[in-house]
Amino acid sequence: MVEKHMQQTIQKNLQLVSTAILKAAKAVGRKTENIHLVAVSKKQPRERVIALLQAGHRLYGENRVQEASERWTELRQDYPDVCLHLIGPLQTNKVKEAVALFDLIETVDRPKLAKALAAEMQKQNKILPCFVQVNTGLEEQKSGIVPADLKDFLKFCEEEGLQIKGLMCIPPQDEPAAIHFAFLQKLAQENGLKELSMGMSSDFEKAIPLGATYVRVGTKLFGERS
Ligand SMILES: *Cc1c(COP(=O)(O)O)cnc(C)c1O
């Protein structure tokens, strides 16, 4: 059971974020059917996630395989139409579990992982669409393919049989996000990729004019993480 007040809060948050997406899309003449809201449920209390499920939302993002598995294996019994994106770094020893659990991997970021994912998908006979994470800010501590290596990496993924549908980025915290969104959009165009996962609670409205097809929003939907 979800407390009534909690249900109302989450429902209102969903409405606010959806309206903001609509407004940002309208301003640039985009249709919202190509803009998907990934509700980032990592580290959120179960009650809040259930409240959003009850509000009808079905697309979720998690950044850790273990945490996602514990939560969603169970919740999926009640909500079998949930779609789950992996939005955090993936270790190769978790690839098997990740392929079994997720519907889309947003964080393909190195050849070894691409190879392991392709092999595991074949094995499970479950071909997941994937995005390549791009380290647009060239940050040492951040994962992602550096832009200069993207073309070769995409070629490698294709040869391995991975279905790369788009690009994803997390801009540096101390730089204007829009510069990175514009850069990612350009990289996607150059490489003939349709999907762009960019924008979080603080900046998803800026990502929409620059072509985001997936925005990843946690705090604005659920509140602060524990
Ligand atoms: C946590 C996280 C988000 C959501 O962040 P908020 O600021 O809470 O919206 C989005 N993308 C990634 C990759 C994350 O790890």
Ligand as a Chemical Component Dictionary entry (heavy atoms), coordinates in Angstrom:
data_LIG
# 
_chem_comp.id                   LIG 
_chem_comp.type                 NON-POLYMER 
_chem_comp.pdbx_formal_charge   0 
_chem_comp.three_letter_code    LIG 
# 
loop_
_chem_comp_atom.comp_id 
_chem_comp_atom.atom_id 
_chem_comp_atom.alt_atom_id 
_chem_comp_atom.type_symbol 
_chem_comp_atom.charge 
_chem_comp_atom.model_Cartn_x 
_chem_comp_atom.model_Cartn_y 
_chem_comp_atom.model_Cartn_z 
_chem_comp_atom.pdbx_ordinal 
LIG C1 C1 C 0 21.128 9.380  -11.128 1  
LIG C2 C2 C 0 21.183 9.550  -12.585 2  
LIG C3 C3 C 0 20.216 10.342 -13.252 3  
LIG C4 C4 C 0 19.101 11.107 -12.546 4  
LIG O1 O1 O 0 19.600 12.174 -11.827 5  
LIG P1 P1 P 0 18.586 13.281 -11.204 6  
LIG O2 O2 O 0 19.441 14.466 -11.057 7  
LIG O3 O3 O 0 18.118 12.713 -9.907  8  
LIG O4 O4 O 0 17.498 13.480 -12.156 9  
LIG C5 C5 C 0 20.302 10.418 -14.623 10 
LIG N1 N1 N 0 21.262 9.765  -15.328 11 
LIG C6 C6 C 0 22.190 9.007  -14.719 12 
LIG C7 C7 C 0 23.214 8.316  -15.540 13 
LIG C8 C8 C 0 22.185 8.870  -13.338 14 
LIG O5 O5 O 0 23.119 8.119  -12.748 15 
# 
loop_
_chem_comp_bond.comp_id 
_chem_comp_bond.atom_id_1 
_chem_comp_bond.atom_id_2 
_chem_comp_bond.value_order 
_chem_comp_bond.pdbx_ordinal 
LIG C1 C2 SING 1  
LIG C2 C3 SING 2  
LIG C2 C8 DOUB 3  
LIG C3 C4 SING 4  
LIG C3 C5 DOUB 5  
LIG C4 O1 SING 6  
LIG O1 P1 SING 7  
LIG P1 O2 DOUB 8  
LIG P1 O3 SING 9  
LIG P1 O4 SING 10 
LIG C5 N1 SING 11 
LIG N1 C6 DOUB 12 
LIG C6 C7 SING 13 
LIG C6 C8 SING 14 
LIG C8 O5 SING 15 
# 
